[in-house]
Amino acid sequence: MQMVKTMTVAIVLFLQAHALFSQQRLPFSDKKMEFDGQIFLPYTRGEVIQEISGSHQQSFEKICSIITTWDSIFPPQGMKVVCSGVDHSLEIYFLPYLFEGGQCITSEGGPGLNILINDPLSMFGSPIVSDIFLCPEKVTDFYGFPIYQNGHQEVTIIYKKQLPLFIHVSQEEYLKALISKEETNMQKSYTPDYQSTFREMQQAYQKLLKTDKEAAKEFKQQIDEFRAEADKNGEETNMLDIVALLKKELSGLTAEEKSRQAYYGGASAIETYHNASGLVPYENRENGEALVRANPALIDNSSKNQIQLLVISWSIGGNNQNGDKPQLYNEGRDGFHLADNLINKLYLNQEIWIDIFQICH
């Protein structure tokens, strides 16, 4: 008898707690609220739109189900939730409702997240050349998995195999890739366009003239030496044969130097070290950033239908400097911020993400 009473009390407490939690959301209504000169409908019952296709449709639908059945979304309030997935990419957006022209409309944009499946290149920003990138910097963790800053945005990388995400690129590998790119450019056009690179070289030369005339003189001689290699079919005399310059740079490296990790400094390295590649000498590597590739072993092509790698990125709060960091959001929930606040809550919900991580093998 005592056990029955105890169970009854437990059930009552559970139901009370559940009712209290449910009451945190105000009832659905068409009540209007003005914020920053626009009228919003923060209590209107929303909907989930799901447009998913492609080889990863089943996995994308499972991810969307985990998120959209969350009690803060099921059903949405004051916004539409759009899940759009195709090929390797799934995008989920929260779009607030506004009242304009006497009717409810959906905002043109809103905060969201992008999940990419088995796409190692999405771990990086823009390539330096070919499949070679600046090495992303780890900044923190997301429920046991690393977050990297890749120069463009923060990305969370979900990968369960015990393998390095990135592999080093040697100086020789980088130079050969750059030479190959320039040779391809030459083949694509009767008169190859080397103007932008030549302009950087000239700018570097002009700066050297102001600080080190002797070094500038040597650099000018190097430029002149390779002008003779310009296109033989009438290319302007100020066009520099970058291919020849890069090949000379490569041939000037010792076998040991060729095998060393490549560090990139861009235009600054061109100016400082008088080269065409933008490489920083290994002994000065603290002045550059390591060049890497995605580890080719990350994805086992024999199991390409399995989810082996997830790369997650976020957008929140318009164009502010922390727009890729939902965890830092603190702008409230009025107006467009209603959706931002929900994205912040989604980011912080560990249970949802643990469930999503389960689909990655």
C-alpha positions as CSV (number, residue, x, y, z in Angstrom):
1,M,0.0,0.0,0.0
2,Q,2.8,2.4,0.9
3,M,4.5,1.6,-2.4
4,V,1.4,2.5,-4.3
5,K,1.1,5.8,-2.5
6,T,4.7,6.6,-3.2
7,M,4.3,5.8,-6.9
8,T,1.1,7.9,-7.0
9,V,2.9,10.9,-5.5
10,A,5.8,10.5,-7.9
11,I,3.4,10.5,-10.9
12,V,1.6,13.6,-9.6
13,L,4.9,15.4,-9.1
14,F,6.0,14.5,-12.6
15,L,2.7,15.7,-14.2
16,Q,2.9,18.9,-12.2
17,A,6.5,19.5,-13.3
18,H,5.6,18.7,-16.9
19,A,2.6,21.1,-16.8
20,L,4.8,23.8,-15.3
21,F,7.4,23.3,-18.0
22,S,4.7,23.4,-20.7
23,Q,3.4,26.7,-19.3
24,Q,6.7,28.4,-20.0
25,R,5.4,28.9,-23.5
26,L,2.5,31.3,-23.8
27,P,-0.6,30.0,-25.6
28,F,-0.7,30.3,-29.4
29,S,-2.4,33.5,-30.6
30,D,-2.2,36.1,-33.3
31,K,-1.1,38.8,-30.8
32,K,1.1,41.4,-32.5
33,M,4.2,43.0,-31.0
34,E,6.1,45.9,-32.4
35,F,9.9,46.0,-32.3
36,D,12.4,48.3,-34.0
37,G,9.6,49.7,-36.2
38,Q,8.3,46.3,-37.4
39,I,5.3,44.2,-36.3
40,F,6.0,40.6,-35.3
41,L,3.7,37.7,-34.5
42,P,5.7,35.9,-31.7
43,Y,2.8,33.7,-30.6
44,T,1.5,32.5,-33.9
45,R,1.6,28.7,-34.4
46,G,4.3,27.9,-36.9
47,E,5.2,25.0,-39.1
48,V,8.1,22.8,-40.1
49,I,8.9,22.7,-43.8
50,Q,11.1,19.8,-44.8
51,E,12.6,19.5,-48.3
52,I,15.2,16.7,-48.3
53,S,16.6,14.5,-51.1
54,G,19.7,12.8,-52.2
55,S,21.9,9.9,-51.0
56,H,21.8,11.0,-47.4
57,Q,18.1,11.7,-47.2
58,Q,17.5,9.1,-44.4
59,S,20.3,10.6,-42.2
60,F,19.1,14.1,-42.8
61,E,15.5,13.2,-42.0
62,K,16.7,11.6,-38.7
63,I,18.7,14.8,-37.8
64,C,15.7,17.0,-38.6
65,S,13.4,14.7,-36.6
66,I,15.7,15.0,-33.5
67,I,15.7,18.8,-33.7
68,T,12.0,19.4,-34.7
69,T,10.6,17.1,-32.0
70,W,12.4,19.1,-29.3
71,D,9.7,20.5,-27.0
72,S,10.9,24.1,-27.7
73,I,10.1,23.6,-31.4
74,F,7.3,21.1,-31.4
75,P,5.4,22.9,-32.8
76,P,7.2,26.1,-33.6
77,Q,5.9,29.3,-32.2
78,G,6.3,32.7,-33.9
79,M,8.4,31.3,-36.7
80,K,8.7,28.8,-39.5
81,V,11.4,26.1,-39.3
82,V,12.8,25.2,-42.7
83,C,14.9,22.0,-43.2
84,S,16.6,21.9,-46.6
85,G,18.9,19.0,-47.5
86,V,20.5,17.8,-50.7
87,D,23.6,15.9,-51.6
88,H,26.0,16.4,-48.6
89,S,24.5,19.5,-47.1
90,L,21.6,20.0,-44.6
91,E,20.5,23.6,-43.7
92,I,18.1,24.4,-41.0
93,Y,16.7,27.9,-40.6
94,F,14.4,29.6,-38.1
95,L,12.4,32.3,-39.8
96,P,10.3,34.7,-37.7
97,Y,6.8,35.8,-38.6
98,L,6.1,39.4,-39.3
99,F,2.8,41.2,-40.0
100,E,2.9,43.3,-43.2
101,G,0.2,44.4,-45.6
102,G,-2.5,42.9,-43.4
103,Q,-1.1,39.4,-43.4
104,C,1.4,37.1,-41.8
105,I,4.6,36.8,-43.8
106,T,7.9,34.9,-43.1
107,S,11.1,36.9,-42.8
108,E,13.5,36.5,-45.7
109,G,16.3,35.3,-43.6
110,G,17.0,34.1,-40.1
111,P,19.6,32.2,-37.9
112,G,20.4,28.6,-38.6
113,L,22.9,25.9,-38.9
114,N,24.5,23.9,-41.7
115,I,25.5,20.3,-41.4
116,L,27.8,18.7,-44.0
117,I,28.2,14.9,-44.3
118,N,31.5,13.2,-45.4
119,D,32.9,16.5,-46.8
120,P,36.4,17.0,-45.5
121,L,37.0,20.2,-47.5
122,S,34.2,21.9,-45.5
123,M,36.5,21.8,-42.5
124,F,38.5,24.6,-44.1
125,G,38.2,28.2,-45.3
126,S,39.4,29.2,-48.8
127,P,42.2,27.1,-50.3
128,I,45.6,28.6,-50.8
129,V,46.0,26.4,-53.9
130,S,44.3,23.2,-55.1
131,D,43.4,21.2,-51.9
132,I,46.0,23.0,-49.7
133,F,44.7,25.2,-46.8
134,L,45.9,27.1,-43.8
135,C,45.7,24.8,-40.8
136,P,42.5,25.6,-38.8
137,E,43.1,26.6,-35.2
138,K,41.3,24.7,-32.4
139,V,39.4,27.1,-30.2
140,T,37.3,25.0,-27.9
141,D,35.1,21.9,-27.6
142,F,31.4,21.0,-28.3
143,Y,30.2,18.2,-26.1
144,G,33.4,16.2,-26.6
145,F,34.2,17.2,-30.1
146,P,36.6,20.0,-31.3
147,I,35.6,23.4,-32.7
148,Y,38.1,25.0,-35.1
149,Q,38.4,28.5,-36.5
150,N,39.3,28.1,-40.2
151,G,39.8,31.7,-41.1
152,H,36.2,32.0,-42.4
153,Q,34.1,30.7,-39.5
154,E,34.1,28.3,-36.6
155,V,33.2,24.7,-37.5
156,T,32.5,21.8,-35.2
157,I,34.0,18.5,-36.5
158,I,32.4,15.3,-35.5
159,Y,34.7,12.3,-36.2
160,K,35.0,9.2,-34.1
161,K,37.9,7.4,-35.7
162,Q,41.3,7.7,-34.1
163,L,43.0,9.5,-37.1
164,P,44.4,13.0,-37.5
165,L,42.1,15.4,-39.3
166,F,44.9,17.2,-41.1
167,I,48.1,16.1,-42.7
168,H,51.1,18.4,-43.2
169,V,52.1,19.7,-46.7
170,S,55.8,19.9,-47.5
171,Q,57.4,22.9,-49.2
172,E,58.0,20.8,-52.3
173,E,54.3,19.7,-52.4
174,Y,53.1,23.3,-52.1
175,L,55.5,24.6,-54.8
176,K,54.6,21.8,-57.2
177,A,50.9,22.5,-56.7
178,L,51.4,26.2,-57.3
179,I,53.5,25.5,-60.4
180,S,50.8,23.2,-61.7
181,K,48.1,25.8,-61.2
182,E,50.1,28.4,-63.1
183,E,50.9,26.1,-65.9
184,T,47.2,25.2,-66.2
185,N,46.4,28.9,-66.3
186,M,48.9,29.3,-69.2
187,Q,47.2,26.5,-71.1
188,K,43.8,28.0,-70.7
189,S,44.7,31.3,-72.3
190,Y,46.7,32.4,-75.3
191,T,48.0,35.3,-73.3
192,P,48.2,34.1,-69.6
193,D,47.1,36.7,-67.1
194,Y,49.8,37.1,-64.5
195,Q,49.0,40.7,-63.7
196,S,47.8,40.3,-60.1
197,T,50.8,38.4,-59.0
198,F,53.2,40.7,-60.9
199,R,51.4,43.6,-59.2
200,E,52.1,42.1,-55.8
201,M,55.8,41.7,-56.7
202,Q,56.0,45.3,-57.8
203,Q,54.3,46.5,-54.7
204,A,56.8,44.5,-52.6
205,Y,59.7,46.0,-54.6
206,Q,58.4,49.6,-54.0
207,K,58.2,49.0,-50.3
208,L,61.7,47.6,-50.2
209,L,63.0,50.7,-52.0
210,K,61.9,52.7,-48.9
211,T,63.4,50.4,-46.3
212,D,66.3,48.5,-47.9
213,K,67.7,49.7,-51.2
214,E,70.2,47.0,-51.5
215,A,67.6,44.2,-51.0
216,A,65.4,46.1,-53.4
217,K,68.2,46.1,-56.0
218,E,68.6,42.3,-55.7
219,F,64.9,41.7,-55.9
220,K,64.7,43.9,-59.0
221,Q,67.4,41.9,-60.7
222,Q,65.5,38.7,-59.9
223,I,62.4,40.2,-61.5
224,D,64.3,41.4,-64.6
225,E,65.9,38.0,-65.0
226,F,62.6,36.3,-65.5
227,R,61.0,38.9,-67.7
228,A,62.7,37.2,-70.6
229,E,60.6,34.2,-69.9
230,A,57.3,36.1,-70.7
231,D,55.0,34.7,-73.3
232,K,56.8,34.7,-76.7
233,N,53.6,35.5,-78.6
234,G,53.5,39.2,-77.8
235,E,52.7,39.3,-74.1
236,E,53.4,42.8,-72.5
237,T,57.0,43.2,-71.4
238,N,56.0,43.9,-67.8
239,M,54.4,40.4,-67.5
240,L,56.4,38.1,-65.2
241,D,56.8,34.4,-65.9
242,I,55.7,33.1,-62.5
243,V,56.2,29.5,-63.5
244,A,59.9,30.0,-64.2
245,L,60.2,32.0,-60.9
246,L,58.5,29.3,-58.9
247,K,60.6,26.5,-60.6
248,K,63.8,28.4,-59.7
249,E,62.6,28.7,-56.1
250,L,61.9,25.0,-55.9
251,S,65.2,24.0,-57.5
252,G,67.0,26.2,-55.0
253,L,65.8,24.1,-52.0
254,T,67.9,21.3,-50.6
255,A,66.4,17.9,-50.3
256,E,65.9,18.5,-46.6
257,E,64.2,21.9,-47.2
258,K,61.9,20.3,-49.8
259,S,60.6,17.8,-47.2
260,R,60.0,20.3,-44.4
261,Q,56.6,21.5,-43.4
262,A,55.4,24.5,-45.5
263,Y,54.5,27.7,-43.7
264,Y,52.6,30.4,-45.6
265,G,52.9,34.2,-45.2
266,G,51.2,35.5,-48.4
267,A,52.1,38.9,-49.7
268,S,54.0,39.7,-46.5
269,A,56.4,36.7,-47.2
270,I,56.7,37.8,-50.9
271,E,57.9,41.2,-49.7
272,T,60.1,40.0,-46.8
273,Y,61.7,36.9,-48.4
274,H,61.7,38.1,-52.0
275,N,59.9,35.0,-53.4
276,A,56.9,34.4,-55.6
277,S,55.3,31.6,-53.6
278,G,54.4,33.4,-50.3
279,L,56.3,30.7,-48.3
280,V,58.0,31.6,-45.1
281,P,61.5,29.9,-44.6
282,Y,61.2,27.0,-42.2
283,E,63.6,28.7,-39.7
284,N,61.2,31.7,-39.6
285,R,58.0,29.6,-39.4
286,E,56.7,31.5,-36.4
287,N,56.0,34.3,-39.0
288,G,53.7,32.1,-41.1
289,E,50.8,29.6,-40.8
290,A,51.2,25.8,-41.5
291,L,49.8,24.5,-44.7
292,V,47.8,21.3,-44.5
293,R,45.5,19.0,-46.4
294,A,42.5,16.9,-45.2
295,N,43.7,13.5,-44.2
296,P,42.6,11.3,-47.2
297,A,42.0,8.4,-44.8
298,L,39.1,10.3,-43.1
299,I,36.6,8.9,-45.5
300,D,36.5,5.2,-46.4
301,N,35.0,5.2,-49.9
302,S,33.9,1.6,-49.5
303,S,31.5,2.8,-46.8
304,K,30.6,6.2,-48.3
305,N,26.9,5.7,-47.5
306,Q,27.7,5.7,-43.8
307,I,28.1,8.9,-41.9
308,Q,31.8,9.1,-41.2
309,L,32.3,12.9,-40.7
310,L,30.0,15.7,-39.7
311,V,31.0,19.4,-40.1
312,I,28.6,21.8,-38.3
313,S,28.6,25.6,-38.7
314,W,26.2,28.2,-37.3
315,S,24.8,31.7,-38.1
316,I,23.0,33.8,-35.6
317,G,22.3,37.5,-34.9
318,G,22.7,39.0,-38.4
319,N,26.2,40.2,-39.3
320,N,27.7,40.6,-35.8
321,Q,31.3,39.5,-35.2
322,N,30.0,36.5,-33.1
323,G,27.6,35.4,-35.8
324,D,29.1,31.9,-35.8
325,K,29.1,31.5,-32.0
326,P,25.6,30.9,-30.7
327,Q,26.9,30.1,-27.3
328,L,27.8,33.8,-26.8
329,Y,24.3,35.1,-27.8
330,N,22.7,37.4,-25.2
331,E,20.4,39.8,-27.1
332,G,17.1,38.6,-25.7
333,R,14.1,37.3,-27.7
334,D,12.2,40.3,-29.1
335,G,11.5,40.7,-32.8
336,F,14.0,38.9,-35.0
337,H,15.8,37.9,-31.8
338,L,13.1,35.4,-31.1
339,A,14.7,33.0,-33.6
340,D,18.2,33.9,-32.4
341,N,17.3,33.0,-28.8
342,L,16.0,29.6,-30.0
343,I,19.2,28.9,-31.9
344,N,21.1,29.7,-28.8
345,K,18.9,27.2,-26.8
346,L,19.4,24.6,-29.5
347,Y,23.2,25.0,-29.3
348,L,23.2,24.6,-25.6
349,N,20.9,21.5,-25.5
350,Q,23.4,18.7,-24.9
351,E,20.9,15.9,-25.2
352,I,19.9,16.8,-28.7
353,W,23.5,16.8,-29.9
354,I,24.4,13.5,-28.2
355,D,21.5,12.0,-30.1
356,I,22.7,13.5,-33.4
357,F,26.3,12.4,-32.8
358,Q,25.0,8.8,-32.6
359,I,24.5,8.7,-36.4
360,C,28.2,9.2,-37.0
361,H,30.1,5.9,-37.2
